[in-house]
Amino acid sequence: MIDIIEIQEKLDRIESLLLSTKQVLTLEEACSYTGISRSYLYKLTSAGIVPHSKPNGKLIFFDINRLNEWLLQNNRKSNFEIKNDALNYVLKNS
């Protein structure tokens, strides 16, 4: 017998897969997609920190590509990438 928690987890995975195929997300969908709470995401939009659209002045929409760019800003390199870059620099400038 399938556990209710297991069914909910599967439904959550399906929902996240479906969200990733959309181009435009509502505020609620953006919250689910990013894992950011509704109140915090609303604060970020109010402050102009996260890219969004308000075509009719009320509802908030997010372009998934711009949202992904915002989520991935301030990228940090791994220790391996830093060491590899340093090695390449030394070899190139020797």
VMD Tcl script that draws the C-alpha trace (Angstrom):
set ca {
  {0.00 0.00 0.00}
  {1.38 3.37 -1.04}
  {1.92 5.82 1.78}
  {0.18 9.24 1.58}
  {3.51 10.97 2.19}
  {5.03 9.08 -0.74}
  {2.14 10.14 -2.99}
  {2.54 13.77 -1.90}
  {6.28 13.66 -2.64}
  {5.61 12.28 -6.11}
  {2.99 14.97 -6.77}
  {5.44 17.65 -5.61}
  {8.08 16.33 -8.03}
  {5.57 16.32 -10.89}
  {4.49 19.86 -10.03}
  {8.09 21.11 -10.03}
  {8.71 19.46 -13.40}
  {5.63 21.15 -14.84}
  {6.70 24.52 -13.44}
  {10.08 24.24 -15.11}
  {8.37 24.02 -18.53}
  {6.48 27.31 -18.11}
  {7.92 30.61 -19.37}
  {5.90 32.91 -17.11}
  {5.22 32.21 -13.43}
  {2.75 33.74 -11.00}
  {3.90 34.83 -7.56}
  {2.72 31.54 -6.05}
  {4.43 29.48 -8.76}
  {7.64 31.49 -8.35}
  {7.54 30.77 -4.61}
  {7.22 27.04 -5.28}
  {9.90 27.15 -7.96}
  {12.47 29.06 -5.89}
  {11.60 27.88 -2.41}
  {11.31 31.51 -1.29}
  {8.39 32.35 0.98}
  {5.53 34.43 -0.43}
  {6.14 37.34 1.96}
  {9.89 37.47 1.28}
  {9.45 37.25 -2.50}
  {6.88 40.03 -2.32}
  {9.37 42.16 -0.33}
  {12.04 41.47 -2.97}
  {9.69 42.59 -5.75}
  {8.60 45.68 -3.81}
  {12.23 46.68 -3.35}
  {12.96 46.08 -7.05}
  {15.54 43.41 -6.25}
  {14.10 40.51 -8.23}
  {13.05 41.02 -11.89}
  {9.29 40.86 -12.36}
  {6.37 42.31 -14.31}
  {3.11 43.89 -13.22}
  {1.18 44.31 -16.48}
  {-2.06 45.47 -14.88}
  {-0.54 47.02 -11.76}
  {-1.73 44.28 -9.42}
  {-0.72 40.74 -10.35}
  {3.00 39.93 -10.31}
  {4.57 37.70 -12.96}
  {8.10 36.35 -13.41}
  {9.91 35.38 -16.61}
  {11.50 32.06 -15.68}
  {14.72 32.81 -17.60}
  {15.22 36.16 -15.84}
  {14.33 34.54 -12.52}
  {16.95 31.82 -13.11}
  {19.56 34.47 -13.97}
  {18.74 36.31 -10.76}
  {18.90 33.09 -8.72}
  {22.30 32.22 -10.17}
  {23.94 35.63 -9.75}
  {27.03 35.99 -7.57}
  {28.29 32.59 -8.64}
  {31.02 31.14 -6.43}
  {33.70 28.88 -7.86}
  {34.51 25.59 -6.18}
  {37.99 24.99 -4.72}
  {38.70 22.68 -7.66}
  {37.80 25.44 -10.18}
  {39.99 27.97 -8.36}
  {42.97 25.59 -8.28}
  {42.44 24.72 -11.94}
  {42.30 28.41 -12.91}
  {45.47 29.08 -10.91}
  {47.28 26.18 -12.58}
  {46.21 27.34 -16.05}
  {47.35 30.89 -15.25}
  {50.78 29.70 -14.08}
  {51.23 27.44 -17.11}
  {50.11 30.18 -19.52}
  {52.35 32.86 -18.00}
  {55.49 30.78 -17.46}
}
mol new
graphics top color blue
foreach p $ca { graphics top sphere $p radius 0.5 }
foreach p [lrange $ca 0 end-1] q [lrange $ca 1 end] { graphics top cylinder $p $q radius 0.2 }
display resetview
